[in-house]
Amino acid sequence: MTRPARLRVGLLLAGILSANASYTVLIPFVPELERRVHMDGLGLALTFALFAAAKALFQPVGGVWSDRWQARSVAWVGLAVVALSVTWLAVATSQWEVLGARIAWGAGEGILTPALYHGATLLCSAHDIPDHRMMGWFGTASFSGFLLGPVVAGAGSSLGLTTLCVLGASVTALTAFGVFRAIPPDHPADEAVQQEQETPARGPDDARSPVQRHWMMLVLVFGVLDLVAGLTYSALEPTIPLYIASTGESAVAISSVFAVGLATFALVSTVLGRIAEKWSVETLVTVGLVAGTAGTAGLSLSNRQIPLMCCFVLIMTGQPSVYIAARKGVAALRSAGGRLGISFGVFGAVSDIGEVLGPLVGSGLYAHGGRQGFIWLAVVGMTLLTGVLGIYRKWSAAAQPVTA
């Protein structure tokens, strides 16, 4: 890879890292935010739920904009909205302002995400970078950002929430210009629209060609693949801390389990990005299925720190396989042409549902079954992934010209 290509990739990944770090840096300051604006439990729940809802709703919007205009411009707008929203949160003095800032923040993230994926695909095409390698780097940067946030929060805790938010917003604004520089210019979808207008009208029975139907079905299948992976992981976020705490372990033990797990995800993503060139989507998903099922079921064996950490590492070894498989699959839909933006927008909106359902599923299974709930979670994840994989085999065979 040439030096200009490395620079562009680095600038793009810096944008991903800064956006995710800005998100997780807030988590340790939730008590301070609660005291500042006198927010109750419902308000705190809405602070995170409305963010997730806004992000999911705005991902298709960002995808459409990315197709119609330059992906680089849409990514810049998304990061700018995130920076302004973080600044708004920093100076918020009421619950309504906090909720408004979080909704705007989620909307900015929603606009940003498909534009970044679209931009990454354009970068692959411009510099002959394999899609799977780029998506491996994407995963590494994404989870490194999640890890960096709490580290920054801990190191700068004496500065307080307001100062850290303003600093984070400044860094995000700077990375917006870097991302704009990194993503190659693209031709807007005007030519595609013009071609559609020039194409003779079809009858109601053949308004959409089989290729078009299969293309969108594959986007949805890849989105559901990522939904299942996200559901399985997010189901563990509220349950593992309770599971470990029942033994009297400290918060440090809980933090160490998640830190090692997230670091494993980042490392495995990088490794898979290098070695998975000849691995099919089916192979990647199967690896993730086996590792994830074994690790999740293994959690039921012990709630001590070390054995539990080993099982969580196994889970986070399998997660990148599904993560890369899903994004590699969407990026490979070259026949989508100018619609790559909406592909990633729909994919992201479907995928985010897993992060909403996961905590509910995990908490419910753990509340009713205790440690046996992890076995049921493993069965649910295995069943869903196996079913989606079967659907993928059917539709990928029917849409072979699309993915060739």
C-alpha positions in Angstrom: 0.0 0.0 0.0 1.3 3.4 -0.9 2.0 6.2 1.5 -1.0 8.3 0.4 -3.2 5.3 0.8 -1.9 4.6 4.3 -2.5 8.3 5.2 -6.1 8.2 3.9 -6.8 5.0 5.8 -5.3 6.4 9.0 -7.4 9.6 8.7 -10.6 7.5 8.1 -9.9 5.2 11.1 -9.2 8.3 13.3 -12.7 9.5 12.6 -14.2 6.2 13.7 -12.0 6.1 16.8 -12.8 9.6 17.9 -16.6 9.2 17.4 -16.7 6.0 19.5 -14.4 7.3 22.2 -16.7 10.3 22.5 -19.6 8.0 23.2 -17.9 5.8 25.9 -16.2 8.7 27.6 -19.6 9.8 28.8 -20.4 6.5 30.6 -18.3 7.0 33.8 -19.8 10.5 34.2 -23.4 9.4 34.2 -23.6 10.0 38.0 -22.3 13.6 37.6 -24.8 14.2 34.8 -27.6 12.8 37.0 -26.7 15.2 39.8 -26.2 18.2 37.5 -29.7 18.1 35.9 -31.5 16.2 38.7 -32.3 13.3 36.3 -34.2 10.3 37.6 -33.8 6.6 36.4 -36.3 7.0 33.6 -34.4 10.1 32.3 -31.1 8.2 32.4 -32.7 5.3 30.5 -34.1 7.7 27.9 -30.7 9.3 27.5 -29.3 6.1 26.1 -32.5 4.7 24.5 -33.2 7.9 22.5 -29.6 8.0 21.3 -29.9 4.4 19.9 -33.3 5.1 18.4 -32.1 8.3 16.6 -29.0 6.5 15.3 -31.0 3.7 13.9 -33.6 5.9 12.3 -31.0 8.2 10.7 -28.8 5.5 9.2 -31.0 5.1 6.1 -31.1 8.9 5.8 -27.3 9.0 5.9 -27.2 6.2 3.3 -29.5 8.0 0.9 -27.5 11.3 1.3 -24.3 9.4 0.8 -25.6 8.1 -2.6 -27.0 11.4 -3.7 -24.1 13.6 -2.6 -20.5 12.9 -1.9 -19.9 10.3 0.9 -17.0 12.5 2.1 -19.4 15.5 2.5 -22.0 13.5 4.4 -19.4 12.0 6.7 -18.1 15.6 7.4 -21.7 16.7 8.2 -22.2 13.7 10.5 -19.0 14.3 12.5 -19.9 18.0 12.7 -23.3 17.2 14.1 -21.7 14.9 16.7 -19.2 17.6 17.7 -22.0 20.2 18.1 -24.1 17.7 20.1 -21.3 16.8 22.5 -20.7 20.6 23.1 -24.4 21.0 23.7 -24.4 18.2 26.2 -21.4 19.8 27.9 -23.3 23.0 28.7 -26.8 21.4 29.2 -28.5 22.6 32.4 -31.8 20.7 32.2 -33.1 17.2 31.5 -34.7 18.3 28.2 -31.4 19.8 27.0 -29.6 16.6 27.8 -32.2 14.5 26.0 -32.2 16.9 23.0 -28.4 16.7 22.8 -28.5 13.0 22.9 -31.1 12.8 20.1 -29.0 15.1 18.0 -25.9 13.1 18.8 -27.6 9.9 17.8 -28.8 11.5 14.5 -25.2 12.6 13.8 -23.9 9.1 14.4 -26.7 7.7 12.2 -25.8 10.0 9.3 -22.1 9.3 9.8 -22.0 5.5 9.9 -23.2 4.6 6.4 -21.1 7.5 5.0 -18.0 6.0 6.6 -18.7 2.5 5.3 -19.4 3.9 1.9 -16.2 6.0 2.1 -14.2 2.9 3.2 -15.5 1.0 0.1 -14.5 3.9 -2.2 -11.1 3.9 -0.6 -10.8 0.2 -1.2 -11.6 0.7 -4.9 -9.3 3.7 -5.3 -6.3 2.0 -3.8 -6.9 -1.7 -4.5 -7.4 -2.5 -0.8 -9.3 -5.8 -0.1 -12.7 -5.2 1.4 -12.2 -7.8 4.2 -8.9 -6.1 5.3 -10.5 -2.7 5.4 -13.4 -4.0 7.5 -11.0 -5.7 9.8 -9.3 -2.3 10.4 -12.7 -0.8 10.8 -13.6 -3.2 13.6 -10.2 -2.6 15.3 -10.7 1.2 15.2 -14.3 0.9 16.3 -13.6 -1.1 19.4 -10.3 0.7 20.2 -12.4 3.8 20.4 -14.8 2.1 22.8 -11.8 1.2 24.9 -10.2 4.6 24.7 -13.2 6.4 26.0 -13.1 5.0 29.6 -9.3 5.4 29.7 -9.6 9.1 28.8 -12.4 9.5 31.3 -10.3 8.0 34.0 -7.2 9.9 33.2 -9.0 13.2 32.9 -11.6 12.7 35.7 -10.3 15.7 37.6 -11.2 17.9 34.6 -14.9 17.1 34.9 -17.5 16.3 32.3 -17.8 19.7 30.8 -14.1 20.1 30.0 -13.8 16.6 28.7 -16.8 17.0 26.4 -15.5 20.2 25.0 -12.1 18.7 24.3 -13.7 15.6 22.8 -15.9 17.8 20.5 -12.8 19.7 19.4 -11.0 16.5 18.5 -14.1 15.2 16.6 -14.3 18.4 14.7 -10.7 18.1 13.6 -11.1 14.5 12.5 -14.1 15.6 10.4 -11.7 17.5 8.1 -9.4 14.5 8.1 -12.2 12.1 7.1 -13.2 14.6 4.3 -9.6 14.4 3.1 -9.4 10.6 3.4 -12.5 9.6 1.4 -12.0 9.8 -2.4 -14.5 11.9 -4.3 -17.4 9.9 -5.7 -19.9 10.5 -8.6 -23.3 11.3 -7.1 -26.2 9.1 -8.1 -27.6 11.6 -10.7 -26.3 9.4 -13.5 -28.0 6.4 -12.1 -31.3 8.4 -11.7 -31.0 9.6 -15.3 -30.5 6.1 -16.5 -33.6 4.9 -14.6 -35.6 7.7 -16.2 -34.4 6.7 -19.6 -35.3 3.1 -19.1 -38.7 2.1 -20.5 -41.4 1.7 -17.8 -42.0 -1.8 -16.6 -45.4 -3.4 -15.9 -46.6 -4.0 -12.4 -45.5 -7.6 -12.4 -41.9 -6.9 -13.3 -41.3 -3.5 -11.7 -38.2 -4.8 -10.0 -35.8 -7.2 -11.6 -34.8 -10.4 -9.7 -31.3 -8.9 -9.3 -32.7 -5.9 -7.5 -34.8 -8.1 -5.2 -31.9 -10.4 -4.4 -29.6 -7.4 -3.8 -31.9 -5.9 -1.2 -32.6 -9.3 0.4 -28.8 -9.9 0.8 -28.4 -6.4 2.4 -31.2 -7.4 4.9 -29.6 -10.8 5.5 -26.3 -9.3 6.3 -28.0 -6.8 8.6 -29.7 -9.6 10.5 -26.4 -11.4 10.8 -25.0 -8.4 12.5 -28.2 -8.0 14.5 -27.8 -11.4 16.0 -24.1 -10.9 16.8 -24.9 -7.5 18.4 -27.8 -9.0 20.4 -25.6 -11.7 21.8 -22.9 -9.3 22.9 -25.2 -6.6 24.2 -27.1 -9.2 26.2 -23.9 -9.8 28.2 -23.3 -6.1 29.0 -25.8 -5.9 31.9 -25.6 -9.6 32.9 -21.9 -10.3 33.3 -21.4 -7.5 35.8 -24.2 -8.9 38.0 -22.9 -12.4 37.5 -19.4 -11.4 38.7 -20.7 -9.2 41.5 -22.6 -12.1 43.0 -19.2 -13.5 44.1 -18.2 -10.3 45.8 -15.7 -9.3 43.1 -14.9 -5.6 42.8 -15.7 -3.2 39.9 -12.0 -3.6 38.8 -12.6 -7.3 38.1 -15.7 -6.4 36.0 -13.8 -3.8 34.1 -10.9 -6.1 33.4 -13.1 -8.7 31.9 -14.6 -6.2 29.4 -11.3 -4.5 28.7 -9.6 -7.8 27.8 -12.6 -8.9 25.8 -12.7 -5.6 23.8 -9.0 -5.8 23.3 -9.4 -9.3 21.9 -12.0 -8.1 19.4 -9.6 -5.4 18.2 -6.7 -7.8 17.9 -8.7 -10.6 16.2 -10.2 -8.1 13.7 -6.8 -7.0 12.6 -5.6 -10.6 12.2 -8.7 -11.7 10.3 -8.3 -8.7 8.1 -5.1 -10.1 6.9 -5.8 -13.9 6.7 -9.5 -14.0 5.7 -9.0 -13.0 2.1 -10.0 -16.5 0.8 -12.6 -17.2 3.5 -16.2 -17.1 2.3 -18.9 -15.4 4.2 -20.2 -18.8 5.3 -16.8 -19.8 6.7 -16.5 -16.6 8.7 -20.0 -16.9 10.1 -19.4 -20.6 11.0 -16.2 -19.7 12.9 -18.1 -17.0 14.8 -21.0 -19.3 15.5 -18.8 -22.1 17.0 -16.7 -19.7 19.1 -19.6 -17.6 20.2 -21.8 -20.5 21.2 -19.1 -22.3 23.1 -18.0 -19.2 24.9 -21.5 -18.1 25.9 -22.5 -21.5 27.1 -19.2 -21.7 29.0 -20.1 -18.7 31.1 -22.5 -20.8 33.0 -19.7 -23.0 34.4 -18.2 -20.4 36.7 -18.6 -16.7 37.7 -15.0 -16.4 38.9 -12.9 -13.7 37.2 -10.3 -15.8 35.3 -12.5 -18.6 33.9 -15.2 -16.1 33.0 -12.6 -13.9 31.3 -11.5 -16.9 29.2 -15.0 -17.6 28.1 -15.6 -13.9 27.2 -12.3 -13.9 25.2 -13.6 -16.9 23.3 -16.8 -15.0 22.5 -14.9 -11.9 21.4 -12.7 -14.1 19.2 -15.8 -15.2 17.3 -17.6 -11.9 17.2 -15.1 -10.3 14.6 -15.7 -13.2 12.2 -19.4 -12.3 12.0 -18.6 -8.5 12.0 -16.3 -8.8 9.1 -18.5 -11.3 7.2 -21.5 -9.0 7.3 -19.7 -5.9 6.2 -17.6 -7.7 3.7 -20.8 -9.0 2.2 -22.4 -5.6 1.9 -19.2 -4.1 0.4 -19.0 -6.8 -2.2 -22.4 -5.9 -3.7 -20.7 -4.1 -6.4 -23.7 -4.2 -8.7 -25.5 -1.8 -6.2 -23.3 0.9 -7.8 -24.4 4.3 -6.6 -26.6 2.6 -3.9 -23.9 1.5 -1.7 -24.8 4.3 0.7 -28.4 3.1 1.2 -27.1 -0.5 1.4 -25.0 0.4 4.5 -27.8 2.6 5.8 -30.4 -0.2 5.8 -27.7 -2.6 7.1 -26.9 -0.3 10.0 -30.5 0.3 10.9 -31.3 -3.4 11.0 -28.1 -4.1 12.9 -28.8 -1.6 15.6 -32.0 -3.4 16.6 -29.8 -6.1 18.1 -28.3 -3.5 20.5 -31.7 -2.5 21.6 -33.1 -6.0 22.1 -29.9 -7.5 23.6 -30.0 -6.0 27.1 -33.7 -6.9 27.4 -33.1 -10.5 26.3 -30.0 -10.9 28.4 -31.6 -9.4 31.5 -34.7 -11.5 31.1 -32.9 -14.8 30.7 -30.6 -14.1 33.6 -33.4 -13.0 35.9 -35.4 -16.2 35.2 -32.6 -18.7 34.9 -29.5 -17.4 36.7 -26.4 -18.9 35.2 -28.5 -21.2 33.1 -29.6 -18.1 31.3 -26.2 -18.1 29.5 -26.9 -21.5 28.1 -30.3 -20.4 26.8 -28.6 -17.3 25.3 -26.1 -19.5 23.5 -29.0 -21.6 22.1 -30.8 -18.5 20.9 -27.7 -17.1 19.2 -26.8 -20.5 17.6 -30.4 -21.0 16.3 -30.7 -17.5 14.9 -27.3 -17.5 13.2 -27.8 -21.0 11.8 -31.2 -19.9 10.4 -29.9 -16.7 8.9 -26.9 -18.6 7.4 -29.4 -20.9 5.7 -31.3 -18.0 4.2 -28.0 -16.5 3.0 -27.1 -19.7 1.2 -30.5 -19.6 -0.6 -30.4 -16.0 -1.7 -26.7 -15.8 -2.5 -27.2 -18.7 -4.9 -30.2 -17.0 -6.5 -28.3 -13.7 -6.8 -24.9 -15.1 -7.9 -24.6 -12.5 -10.7 -24.9 -9.7 -8.1 -22.0 -10.8 -6.0 -19.7 -12.1 -8.7 
